[in-house]
């Protein structure tokens, strides 16, 4: 049997210090997923297609006998300026960084043991109920904001998983019991009232609307965006456990950009500016739509006027939804 200390040491070389190893779980409770699907998931309808895989991780990789789970901290500090972006997208694309780290752990395990290791590394890149698996592994509990929270590291963490067929010693983390208590700060602070009964109403969530949603953002929600243009961290910003959040585990996960730099990005420079970053999940039209809505929510008439006349159908449709041609002013403080 391979001691857990061996893989913990190899993971530590990659900056992965929150680690657990569990046997492949059986079928997971599907109540939460089914409630989310029943609430409506908008443009994420593919979640229903992968339901069985999400509820049966052993079926996903039938050969695996061990699941190594990790949680890697990302930048906990807010960005610069009034235009706001989810902290996890501050630097380079975490999918690539974390998967490569996990793959390197498996490669080093082969070197140390002298045995080939069948493996697959996943970081938000496979149909897995990641937060449920991380909770089962003792890396934290799932809070009222539906995020994994640790009492010693908060929630600014990326989850990664390594499927192995090795005879690796099992080891669970020390956390898992719910410690939110009576605290409802995240629920109370959510700008769009998207947190209900411990789950996220997808089509009201700013993260969904700015990243996954392909169409027009309803005005009743847009007015509440508080300047968010990619993702949203409000429910994490108010969480008291995040006072324990540490620095990013990898400097490539950090970064800053000014409001003017974001507004100055052009169609020709968009790919280059955001190359290798999670922001590149957006199309050019979505990016400009998001900046329009963010500026609108802040009452920044100057920003709105720079974007509203873009020759992009999505931006024109969004401008119409926001009623920007009204004579009494285009922005919330002016309406």
N, C-alpha and C positions, 0 to 999 in steps of 0.2 A: 504494500500500500504506500502511496506517495503521501508523505506528511503534509498537512495543510501549511505548515511553516515554510515549506519549499515554494509553493505557489505564491504565498503571501510575500516572500522575499522577492520573487521575480516580478510580481505586480508592483511592489514598492519601487523597483528600478524604473518603472514607467509613471511613477507619481500616483499610483492607485493604492491608496491606503485603507479605504473603507471596502472591505472584502468579506465575502461569505461563500461557502460551497454547500449546496444542498442536493439531495437526490432529485431526479427528475420528478416534478410534482404530478399527481394525477389530475383528473379533470377539475378545473376551477369553478367556483360559484359564478354563474352567469347573471346574477340578479342586477348588478351594477351596469354591466354592458347592455343588458336588455332594457333597463330603464333609460339609459342614454339614447338608445336607438328609438325607443318609444317617444322620447321628448322631441326627436328630430335632429338630424345631424347635417342638414343642408348639403353642401357639396362633398361631404365625407361619406356618401352613401356606400362606398366600397367597404366601409367597416362591417357592414352586414354580410358581405360576401366572404369575409375572412373570420366570421364569428367562431366557427368550430376550431380553427387553428388557435385563435386567441384563448379559447377556453381549455385547450388540450395541448400544452407545450411539448409533451412527449410525442404527440403525433407530428408536430412540426419537424422535429429531428428525431426520428424513431430509433436511431442507433445510439443516441447519447444516454449516458448513465449519470452524469454529473452536470450541474448548472452552476457555474461560477458567476456571482453577481457583484457588481461594483457600483459605487456612486462617486463621481468625480466633480469637485467644486469648480464652478466657473466664476467669472468676475461678479462680485457682489455690489460693486459701486455703480451708481447711476451714471448715464452718459452726460455729455455737456449739452447746454442749450435747452430750449423749450420743446423742441421736437424730440419725442421720447421713443426709445427702442428697447425691446426686451434684452436684458443683460446677457442672456445666453448667446445672442447673436453679435456680441461686441467684436469678436475676432474672426478667426477662420472657422470653417464649417466643422462643428463638433462631431458630426457623423463620421467624417474621415479620420479625425484625430483619435477619437476613442476606439474606433474599430481597429485602427492600426496598432494602438497600444495593446489591445487585447490579443490581436494576432501575434504580436511580438512576445507576449507572455507565453502563448502556446508554443511558439518556436523555441524560446529559451527552455521551456519545459522538456522539449524533445532533446535539446542539447544536454541538459542536466541528467535526465534519466537514461539517455541513450536509446530511447524508444520512440517510434513514430506515434504522433498523437492526432487522431482524427478530431477536427475541431471546426467550429463556426462561430465567428464573432458577430455580435449584433449590437447596434446602438441606435435605437429609434429607426431601424431599417428592416424590420421583419414584423409579421403579425403576432406580436406578443403583448399580453397584458403586463407591461413592464412594471408598473407601480405595485400591482398585486404580487408579482414575483419577488420584487425587492422587499415588500413587507413580509412575505413568507420567509425570506432569508434573514430577517431581523435587522435590516438596514434603516428602518424607520417605520412610522405609521402614516396612514393616508389621512390628511387633515380635511377640514371642512372646505378647503379650496381644491380638493381632489389631488393635491400634490403630496409627494413623499416628504415627510419631515423627520429630522433627527434632532434629538435634544442637545447634541453637541456640535451640530453642523448646520442646522436650519434646512432650507429647501433649495438653495441656489446650487443644485447639483444635477449632473447629467448621469443617466443610468446606462450601464452597459452589461452585456451578458456574453459568457463564453460557454458554448456547449462542448462537452468533452466526453470521450468514451474511456477515460482513464479511471483507474482505481484510486481515486483521490480521497483523502480523509475529509469527512464532513465537518463543517464548522458554521454555525449560525451567528449572526450579529446579535448584539445585546438589546436591540430596540425592536419595537413592534406594537407594544401596548399603546393605545390612544392616549395622548397627553394634552389634547386640546382643551379638555375640561369644559368650562362654560364660556370660554372665549369665542366671540363671534366677530372679531375685528375684520377679518377678511370678508365675511358676508356683508357687514355693514358698509365697508369701504368700496366694494365692487361698483364701478361707475355705471354699469348697465344692468345691475341686479341679476347677474348671471349665475350666482351661487345659490342653490336651493337644495336643502336636505342632503348636504354632503356631496353633491354632484354639480357639474357645470352644464348649464343650458347652452349647448353648442352655438346655436344661432344668435345668442345674445352676447357671446364672449368676444371681447375685442381682439384677442389673439386669433381666434378663428376668422373673424371678419377681415382682419388685415393681412392674413397669410393664405388661408385656404379658400375663402369666398371669392368667387369669380365675377360676381355681378355688382350691382349698386348696393351701397350700405344705406339702410333706412335712416331718414333724417332724425327720427326720434332717438336713435342710438348714436348717430354721428355727433350730435350736439353734446354728448357726454364723454367724448373720447379723451379729453384732457391732453391733447397733443400726441397721443400714441400713434405711430405710423407703422410699426412692425412689432407685433406681440404686445404684451401688457404684463407689468409686474406689480400692479397695485396690491393684489392679495398677498404677495410676498413682502412688499415693502412694509406693510402694517403688521406682519406676523412677528410676535415677540421672540420666537425661537431664532429668527434670523440675526439677532444680535450676536449669535455665536458663529455666524458664517465666516469661514476662513477665506484666504485669497485663492485666486484661480490656481488650479493644479498645474497648468501649462500656460506659459506666457502668450502662446498663440491664441488663447481664448479671451484676450483682452484687447481693448481698442476704444477710440474716441472719434467722433466726428462733429463738426459744428453745424448749426442750423443752415448757415449760408452755403457750406459745402454740400449739404444734402439737396438744397434747392437749386444749386448750380449744376447738378448732374444732368447730362443731356442723353438723348437717345443713343448717340454715338459712343458716349463714355460709360454708359450704364454697366455693360458687361465687364469692362476693365476695372471700374471702381469697386465693384462687388465680387470680383472673381475669387473663387474659393471660399466664399462666405455663405452662411445660411440665408442671408437676404436675397441671394440669387434665385431663390425659389419663386420670387415674384417675377411677373412679366413687367415690362416697361409701363404698360398701361395700368397695372395694379399699383405699381410704385407711385405713379403720379396721382392716381385716385386717392391713395392713402395720404399723400402729402396735402392734397386738397382738403380732405376730411379733417386731418390734424390741424391745419391752419384755420379752418372753419370753427373747430371746437375751441380754439384759443382766441377767436375773435380777431385774427390777424388778417385784416382786409388786404394789406399789401401782398401777403403770400398768396391769398386766394386769387387775386387779380393776375398774378404771375402764372397761374396754372389753369384757371377755369376755361380759357380759350384754346387749350391744346387741341390739336386736330386728332383726337383719339375718341372713338365712340363711347368708351367706358367713362372717360373723364367728362365728356359732354353730358352723358346720362346722369352722372353723379352730380354735376353742377345743377342740372334741372331738378333732381331730387332735393337738393339743398335750397332750392328756390332762390338762387343767387341773382336772378334778374328782378327780384322784388325791389320797388323803389325806396323802401324804408331801410335798406341796408342788408348786406349779405351774411353777416356774422352774428352769432348768438347774442353778444352784448348790444348789438345794434338793432336786433329784430324786435 
